[in-house]
Amino acid sequence: MIITYIAWSILFLGFYILNRDYASLPEQVPTKYNFDGSIQNRGPKGMLYVLVGVGFFVGLLMTAINFMEDIGEASLVLEVIHLITQLLFTYIIYQTIKITKGAAKGLDFIFYTLLLAVMLLPLYLAFCI
């Protein structure tokens, strides 16, 4: 349960960071990255709100499943997926803002660590529970 609250807090942190820096962002921001983390495509800065929207939808879905269904121990796995997903979306927003301000070149190892975690940690938890 506490993990769900942390995940929602991280989503709202991403929304706060985006709103705080939105006015200072250029009209075109990175919207697509290559596998090596370099920028592949740029688009309107409003596209960053899509990440917040998807994060909100994912959060609603996972929270609803967790509270409506009695899934027992699998609840922890779902909460961890929710948390890592929110971390991933918030990190992409944060890193994109850094890139547009010239403080970074692309996505880095933190992104790939979170991506790997969202894929492998739930499997690990599912087999250990």
N, C-alpha and C positions, 0 to 999 in steps of 0.2 A: 504494500500500500504506500509506503513512504517513497518507494522508487517511482511510483506514478506521479506523486506530487513533485518530486525532483525533475522528472521529465517535463511536466507542464511548466515548471519554473524556467527551465532551459529554453523552452519554446517562447515564452514571454520575454526572456532575455534577448533572444534573437530578434524578436519584433521590436523591442526597445532600441537595440543597436541600429537596426535598419532605419527606424524613424528618426533617431538622433542624427544620423549621418546622411539621410536621404537628400536633403537640400544641397549638400556640398558635393554630391556625386555628379559626374558628367552624365550627359544624356545617354551615352552608350557605355555599358559595362560588360565585363565578361559574363557570358551565359552558358558557354560550353567549353569543356576542357578535354584535352587529349589524355590518353592513358598515362603519359609521363607527367601530367599536371600542368602542362603549358596551355595557354589560351588558344582555343580553336576558333571560337566565334564570339561576336559581341552582339548585344541586343539592347532594347530599351531598359532603363534602370527599373522600371515598374515590374519587370520580370522577377526581380528579387522577392517581391511579395508573393509570387507563386510558391516559392519554397516555404514561406510562412503558412500559406494556405494549405499546402500539401501536408506540412507538419501538423497543422490543426486537424485536418481530416484524419490523418493516421492516428493522432492522439485520441480523437473522439471514437474512432473505430475500436482501437485497442482497449480503451477504458470501458466502452460499452460491453465488449466481449467479456472483459474481466469481471464486471459487476453483474451482468445479466445471466451469464452462464456459470454453472458450478464446474470449473475446470480443474479444481484441486491444485496439485503441485505444479501443473503447467502454467499456473498464474504467474509464477516467478519468471519463467522463460518469456512470457508475453510482456511482462513489465520491463525486463532487461532489453528486449528488442525495442520497445517503446523508448526507453531512455537513450539507447545508442543511436536510434534514428533521429531523435531530437538533437542530440549532440552533433550528429553529422550535418543536418540542415543548418543549425546555428553556426557551425564552423565554416560551412561554405559561404554563408552570408558574411561572416566576419572576415574571412580571407579575401573574398571578392572586394570588400571595402578597402582592405589593405592594398590590394593590387591596384585599384583605381587611384589610390593616393601615392603610389610608387614605393610603398614599403615592402612589397613582395612581388615575385615574378610569376607565381602560379601556386597551384595546390602542392602541399609538401607531405612529408611522411606522417604527420598527424592525421591528415585526411585518409591516407591509405591504412593507417592503423585502425581508425574508426570503421572504415569500410570492411576490413578483414574481421573486426570484432562483431559487426552486425551479421556477418555470415557464419562465423565459426563459434562464437560464444553461446548462442542458443543451442547449437548442436551439442556442445560440451555439457551445458546445463541439462538438456533433455536426457542425456545418457547417464548423468551423475545423480539425478533426482530419483 
